Amino acid sequence: MAAFALSDGQRETLRALCDTVISRLSEEEVAEALRIPLADVDPEHVKAYCKTRGSDLAVPEAVEAALATHLPEDVQRELSILLTAMGTRLGMLVLTGFASSFAALTPEKREQAVTGLRTSAISAKRKAFVSLKSLIALKTMGLDWSKTNPLNHGKEASSIWAALGYEGPAPHAEI
């Protein structure tokens, strides 16, 4: 059995997907988020959370590693085919109605394409969306990015967790 690895084109598509699911908000959206008072949450963590993209956190690399080590070969193959299709004009036309590779779409068109997968009448499209979104969200929310996120507020706590009011897991010594 050969080791699983994505091609450069598949990585580009995965990166664009991660940056669509975990997208950087506009200044207006950040200002709106900061208008909502949150008890015990530092507004600087909220700002950092709102400005962070999936690729800022190396989520695409974490997702690829998870695909390689935790998923069965048939699922790896399915997701590999999906990423390949999304990297082509013809594949995107069939999947979403957009005649451009996913990575070449504007952020707004990417959101529309992903929404189209999520709400499709075709169950395989919905399954593909849920699988990728779940893996992206798991890698984003499940790992401590406090030391590696360039937008993190300080190094003591993950802004991704702190903005949501989560202190992080208990120290290993307490478990």
Disulfide bonds with the S-S distance in Angstrom:
none
